[in-house]
């Protein structure tokens, strides 16, 4: 069979014989991969037009709901992907990291959608007044680019790699054209077929190509982006394409790097054993074929052999074999070609000054490669910090002190991830400061967190995945950070009414007095900018005394006349939380109604002192709205409390849970 591509709304087969696919464990022919003759340039333009339009017909929150539905759909059918996965050399545990990990990204981004507004514009920061009377204001916001995201994936994670790039792009409203790596393209095809069959993806929001990129890059321009995972050499070649250098398309790279693990000087025996477990796991999962896998290990000179032995003991227990056989811990590499590359890298490391400390005695036929521990007694060999064996190989280095360890770590030229095994915060601070420009993610492992740690090599959807220098210099995941990277940032300048209408958030100067108390209105009936100006209340001596008695807050500025006169206030003042309570008494409508509960309070500031004789008034304005579920929505209210001179004494945002109108849910 030929692995097919899905372009411009239908499945297509490339021309020519293509590149053969083989079962990594048995060598049996599976099929062929080719994209020759496929309309890739046209697919880019079609994706922008058809997919972009269909996605923007939805909004952030609806796209989030569809991601959740898609995740559930795939979760119920993941065994289909597990069966395909065995042909790649991956064990069931390996498949779990890839398949379940990818589905987990979809769930994570569907949850993040709840933090986004309705519509397709994402305001940032606060409105900036550009005139004294607030008639001219500005604000940064993120909006649609109108482009497409082209993703180029590595062979080692055909499911997770596609989904971790797809989820933030889809949530942002950007269509995707995904290119699979050849050795595992059949798994990626199986995934895409399931995604399309779900019915949750608008037509054009996802296209797929198995094989080369053809003329796809020729179609990219400033609206588009390419998210690449793979080797540094390929990334460097792609960066020089006119699509990026001349036409301004965005290029993001996540490349293999010489990730490190370090046993700190302050580490105890438990940290040593935990780190040995971590290293062994990194050489076992995916047979070491992970871009985040540990390649270099550093330990104090006197403890290096103990760490080597603890790691060897764990690896020696593993059984190599066909991942479909019961009891197999470690499968083959993805292909014989990949095995040849790892073998060449191992020879280069040995020529660069390392020696083999131990190799697993298991299978070496076909694409199998034994887990290998190397020892570099002279830690400064240049090749040792430049050559990566993308398989179950790690090189161990001694260091004399932490300053030397830091120098050695930096020789790698940039890492995706590093693990530091230490229980000591000061040692951790030293490496945090020294490595902040060298690594994308620093994982501190010790006796306090080892039982709950997600591990060295596992990127998490809400944390950054990427790294500087050799690691590609790109950024993926990171929660909403990755959604923002798919949008265009611009500065909007306008009058407050226009600004409020475009952003969906309150702009000072665009208030609209309400004739009906806003607490009598359902979620759908409330409008941003709707404002209630309350009656007034004068603060008395009894107010302050009673609030002190009720709250047990007898701070001298509220209760001691002599001490208060010597304070920065010059007199006794009311409690800040009395002002808050008094404001609530001014603006709350006490009768039962659509407002169900106080949901929270944010950004509280007390800006002027309030004393006996001061008169308070509150202004309550609908600041923003977002639906919560079928029956309720969250309404943000801007509250400004002023005194008799018109000065603001307190300002804050309260959040309330408001019922939706029956029949409009």
N, C-alpha and C positions, 0 to 999 in steps of 0.2 A: 504494500500500500504506500501511497504518498501522503505525508502529513499535509493537510489542507490549510489554506488561509481564508479568513473571513474579511472581505473587503467590499465596501459599497453595497452592503445589504445582502450579500450571498457568499456561500462557500465556493472557493476557487482552488484549482489545482495548478501548480507551477509547471512549466515546460521542462523538457530534458529529464535525464536520469536522476540528477540530484546527488546529494551526499548520503551514503548509506547510514542507517541507524542499526545498532546492535545491542542485544541484551548484555548489560555489563557483566553479569555473572556467568552466562553460558556462551556468549559470543554469537548466539543465534540472531539471524537477520530479522529486524522488526519492520523496516520500511525505508523510505527515502525522504529527504527534505530538499525542496527547491522552491524559490520564488521567482524563477526566471519567467519573464513575460507577463508578470502581474502588474496591474495599473497602480503602482504605489504612489506616484506623483499625483494622480487624480484622486486617490483615496484620501490624501491629506486635505485637499481642497473640499472634497465631499464631506469629510468628517467635520471640518470647521463649519460648513454651512448647515448640513442636516443634523449632525450631532450637537453642535453648539446651540442651534435654535431650539432643538427638542429639550435640551437640558435647562436652558434659561426660561423655558415655558413653565418649569417647576421652580421652586425656591429652595434656599438652603435646607429648610426644615423638612420639606417633602423629599428632597434627595437623601437626607439623613434617614428618613423612614424607609426608603427603598434600600438603602445599604443594610439596614437591620433585617429587612425581609430577605434580601439576597443572602446574608450571612446564615440565617436560619435555614434557607433552602439548601445551601451548600453543605451545611452541617448534617443535614438529614441524608445527604447523598455522598458523603466523603469516602465511603468504602470503594466507590468507583475509582477515585483518585488513588487510594491506597493500593489497589490492584495494579494500576499502571506503574506506580512508584517502584515496585519491586524490580522492574526491568532496568532501573537506573543504578542498581547496586545499593540502594538505600534500604535499611532495615525499617521495621515498623516504627521504631523510636525516631529514626530519621524522618520518616513521613509525618510523624506527629509534629515535629518542629516546623516542617514546611506547610503541610496542609492545615492543621489546626491553628498553627501560628498565623497563617494568612487569613483564615476565617476570623480569628481573634482581632486582626487589624480592622476588618469590616465592622465588627461589633463596636470597637473602640471609637471609630470615626462616626458611627451612627449616634453614639452617646454624645459626642462633642457637638453634634448639630444642635443640641438643645441650648447651647450657649450662643447660637447665632440668631440674628434677627430674621423676621419674615422678609421676603424679597431677595434681591441679588446684589445688594450694596452693603458693605461692612464698614460702618464708621469707626474711626480710630480716635483715641484721645478725647479731648473736650473741644467745644467750640471756642475759637479764639477771637475776641473782640478786636476789630480793626478800626473802630471809630469810638469816640467818647460816648455817643448816644446809642451805641449798639446797632445802628442802622446798617452797618457793613461788617460782616463777620467771615471767618474762614475756618475750614476744618479739613483734616486729612481723611480720606476714605479709600476703600479698596473696591474696585469694580471689575467687571468682566474684561478680559483681554481680547476676546474674540478669536482666539487661536486654538491650537490643538497641542496635546502633549504626546510626543513620541517617546516611548520607553524601550530601552535596549537592555535586555536582561541576561544574567549569567546562567550557566548550565546548572549550578548547584542548588538553586531554589526556584524551580519552575512555577510553583504556586505562590508562595509567600512573596517572591520578588515581583510578580505581576500585581498581586493584590495590594501590597504596601505602597506601590506607586499609583495604582488605580483609585484607591479609596479617597485620598485627599483631593485628587484631580476631579473626581466625580462630585464630591461634596462642594467643590468650588464652582462647579458648572462647566468644567473643561472636558471635551471629548478626548479619548485615548486611542492611540494606535500602538499596540504592543508587539514588539519583536521578540520572539523566543530564541534562546540559544539552541543550536542544532542538536546536541546530544540528548536533550530532554524536551524537544519540541513537541513530541507526542503527548507528554503529560500536560503541557501548557494548552495544547489543542483540546484535550479532554476537559480541562478547567473551563475554557472559553465556551465550549459547547454547553456545559451546564449553566454557565452564567446567562447565556443568551436564551436558553430554554426556560429559564425562570420567569421570563416575562416582565421582570422589574426594571430592565434597562431600556431607555428610549432608543429607537433606531438611530444608529450613528454614534452613540455615546461610547461604544467599544468596537474597535476593529483589531484584527490579529493577523500577523504575518509570520510564517515559518520559513526561514531562509534569510537571504541577504536583504539589505535595505533598498536595493535598486536605486531609483531616482527620488526616493522619499525626501532626502536631505535637500535636494534641489528646490523643493516646494516650500521649505520652511522660511519664515520671515520674522519680523520683530514681534509678532503676536504669539509666536509658538515657543515651545520649550522641548528640550531633549533631556531625559533623565536616564543616565547610563550607569550600569553596574558591570564591572569586568576588570580587565587588566589595565595597568597604568599606560602601557605602550599604546593600546587601542584608544584609550581616552585622549592621550596627547595627540594622536593622529586626527581624531574627530574634532578636537578643539580648533584645529587649523582650517576647518572647512569654511568656505565663504558664507554659509548660512549663519555662522556665529561671528566671524570676523568682519563681514561686510554688511549683512542684512539684519544683524542684531538679534537673532534668535537666542534664547537663554539656554546655556549649557550647564548641567549639573552632573558631576561625576562622583561615584562612590567606588573606589578601586581597592584592590587587595593591598594589604600593608603588613609590615612586620610587627604585628601586635605583640605586646610584652606582658609578662607576669613577673612580679618582684616580691621576694620574701624580705620583709623589712628587718632592720637590725633589732627592733623591739618585739618582733614576732616570737610567740611561744611555740611549744610543741603542737598545740592545737591548730595554730595558724599554719604551721608547716604541713600537717596532715591534710588540712582543708585545701591548701593550695595544691598539694599533690593530686587530690581528687579532682580539682578543677582542671589541671593540666591533662590528666588522663581522659577526662570527659571531652575536652576540646580536641584531642587526637582521635577520639572514638566517634563522636557525632558526625555524621556525613563523611566518615573516614578522613576527618581533618579538612574537608573541602568546604570551608566556610571563610568568607572574607574577614570575619572577626576572630578567627581561631588564633590561639597562642602559638607564636613562632619562636619567640626568644624568651628565655627564663633566666632571671638574675637572682643570685643568692649570696649572702656573705660567705667569704672563703671557707670559713670553718663549718658551714652548714650545707654546702653545695652537694656533697656526696649523700647526705641523709635525705635531701629532697629528691635527688636522682633515684635513690633506692625505693623511697616511698612511692614514687611515680611508676617505677618499673614493676613493683609488686602488683599494682592495680592493673596495669596493662597486660601482664603475663597471664592473668586469669581469663582474658577474653578469647572467644572462639571466632576465627575468621571463616566465612563461608557464604553460600548462597543465602541471601536474606529471606528467601521463602522457606528455608529449612528451620525447624524448631531449634531453639537454643543458640542461634547465631547472634553474636554481638556486633560484628563488624563485617560489612560487605566490601565489595571491590570498589575501586575508583570508577568514575563515570564512564570511562572508555579506555581502551589500550593506548590511545594517543595521550590521554591524560597521565597514564602511568609512565609513559616515556618522558613526559615533561618533568614529572616529579623525580624520576631517576636522574635526569640531567642536572636538576637543581641540587640534588643530594651530592652528586659528584663535585659540583662547583663549591659546595660548602666544605666538603672534605679537602679539596684543593686549597681552599681559603684558610685552612688552619684548624678545622674541627676534626674530631675522630668519632667513630661509632662507639658509644658506650654500651648500647644494647639494642637488639632488634628482635621483634617477635618471631618465633620459629614457625609461624603458621604459613598458610598458602602463599605462593608467589606466582602461580600460573595465571593466565588470562590478564585481567585488569587488577588483580589483587596486589596490594603493596603493604608490606609489614610495618606496623607502628615502629618508629625509630627514634631513639634518644641519642643526640649528639652532645659531645662535650668539647668546649673551646677553652682550653686552659689559658691561652693568651686571648683575652676578650676583644682585642682591637683589630683583628683581621677585617679589612674593608668589606670583603665579599660576605662575611658573616652578618653584616648589617645592610646588605643590598640585595642578596639573593633570597627569594622565597620559594620553598618547596610546598606547593599547594596540595598538601596531603597530610598523612599522619606522621609528621616530622617536626621535632622541636629541638632547638639548640640551647644548651645550658651554659651560663657564663658565671664566673666568680667576680665579686667586687670587694674592694677593700674598705670603703666607707660610702656614705650616702652621696657625697659629692661626686665620687667616681661613678656610682650607679646612675646618677642623673646624666652624666656625660655619655655613658654607654647607651642609655635609653634614647637620648637625642640623636644618636648616630643612625637610627632607623628612618629619619627624615619625615616623620609624620605617621600617626597611627589612628585607626578607627577606634580601638579600645585598648585599655591597659588595666590589669588587676594589681592592686597593691595589698599585700597581706600584712597587716599590722593592726594592733589594738590601740596604738598610741596616737592621739590627735595631733600632737606636735610633729611627729614623723609624717603623718598624712598631710599636714599643712605644708611641710617642706616640699613634698612631691607635687601637691596641688599647684603651688605657686610656680614650681619649676617646669611642670608639664602642661600648663594651661594652653600654651601655644603649640603643643606637640601632639595632642590626643583629643579625639572628639568625645570620648566617654571614659571616665575614670571610675573603676569599680573597686571599692574598698572592701576587702574580705577579712573577717576576723571572727573571734569566738562569739561575738554579740549578734552578728547578722547571718552567719553561714547557714543556719537552719532555715532561713526564709529568703535567702538570696536567689535571684532568678538566674544567676550565673554570668560568667565573663562574656560569653559569645552571643547572648540573646538580646538583640535590640528590642526595645519596647515602644509601642505606638505613641505614647505620650512623651517620650524622651528623644532627644536628638540622635540621629544615626548619620554618621559622616565623620570626616576628620581632615586635618590640614595636610599640605604637602603631598607626599607619596599616596596618602589615602584618598586623594582626589580633590580635596578642597570643597566638597559639596555638602549639602544638608538635606536629609530626608526625615520623614516622620516628625517627631517633636510636637505632637498634638496639633493645635491650630496654626503653629508656625508654618507647617507645610501647606495648609490650605491658603494661607496668606501669600505664599510664594507663587501660587498659581493665579493670583489676582494682580491687577494693575493698581499701583498706589498713585493718587493724584491729590492735589490741593484744590479744594473747591472754595471760591469766594462768592458771596451773595448776600442779599438782604436776609434778615432772620426768618421771614415767612417762607421764602424759597428754600433756604437751607433746611428748615424744619420739614418742609414737604418732601424734599429729596432724600434726607437721611432717615426720616421716620423717628427722629428724636428732638426733644424740645430745644428751641433756641431762644434765649432771652430777648424779649422784644416782640415775640410772636404769640403772646398770650391771647386767649379768647375767653372772656368772662362767661361763666356758665349760669344759666337761669335755673337749672335743677341741680341740687347738691350731687356732686359726682359719685358719692357713695350709694346713690339710689339707682345708678346705671349699671347695666351688665357690661361685660368685657367688650363686646362688639360695639356698644353704644358710646364708649369713651373715645375721645379723640385726643391725639397728642397736642399739647398746647392749651387744652381746656383748663381754666383757672378759677379757683375759688378764693376770694379775699374775705377773711373772717371778720367778726366783730372784735372788739378790743377788751383787754383785761389789765387792770392795774395791780402791780405786785405790792403786797402788804407785809408788815412785820410778822403777822400771824402766818402768812404763807411760808416764810422761810423757817420759822420755828416749828411749825407742824410738819414740814417736809423733813427736817432734821430728826424729829422724833419718830416719824414713820419709817424713814430709811436707815436710822442709826448712823447717819453721816454727820458727825459733829466737828468736822474740820474747822479750824479756827476762823477762816475767812468768812464762814457762814454764821458762827455762833459767838465769837469773842470780839466785842466792840473795840476794845483797846488794841488787841493784836491786829485786827483788820485795818485799823487806821494806819498802822506802820507797814502794812503790806503794799504790794504794787497797785492794789485797787484803791487804797485810801479810804475805804469804807467797807462795811459788811455787804456781801453780795449773795445773791440767790445761787443755789446749787445749779450746775449746768443741767442736771437731769430733772430738776424742777422745771426749767425752761422748756425742756423736751416734753415733759408731761403736760405742762400748761398749754403748749402748742397743740398737742393731741386733743385736749379738751376743747380748744377753739375750733378745730377743723373736723372732728369726728361727728358723724351723724349716728346717734346711738341706737336707732331702731334696726331690727333685723332687715337685711337686704342682700344684694348681690355680693358685697364685700364680705368674704368669709373669714379671713385671718390675716394677721400681720405676718409677713413672710421673712422680714429681715430689715436691717438698717445699714446704710453704707455712707462713707465719706462724711461723717459728722465733724463739724467744726464749730467751736464757740469763738466768735470774733470780737464781741464786746461784752463787758461785764453788765450784769443786770442787778439793780438794787431796789430798795424800798422806794416806792413812788414811780418807778418806771412803768410805762404802759406798753404791753405787748400786743402784736397783731401778727397773724400768720397768713402766708400765701401758699396755697396748695395747687400744684400744676402737674398734669399728666406729662411725665418726662419721656416714657417709652413703654411699649407693650410687647409681650411675647406669649404665644400660646403655650400652655403646659401639657394639657391632655385634652380629651374630648369634652370634658365638663368644666375646665377651669383655664384661666390664663393668669400670668403674673403681670401686674401693673406697677411700674416704677413712678413714684411721685416725688417731684422736687419740692422741698419744703424750705421756705425762707421766713425766718422770724425777725421782725423789725421792732424798734422801740419808737417812742413818741417823736424822735428826731428823724425818723426814717432810716436810721442806721441798722444794718444787719447785725443781729446779735447771735444768730445761729443759722446754719444751713446744712442740709443733709438730704439724703434720698431714702425714702421708705419703700418697701416692697410689700404689696398685698396680693393675696390670692383672691381672684374675682371670678364669680360664676359666669359661664357663658349663657347666652340667651337660649332658652328652650326652642328647638326647631331650627336653630342656626349652627348647631354643633357639628 
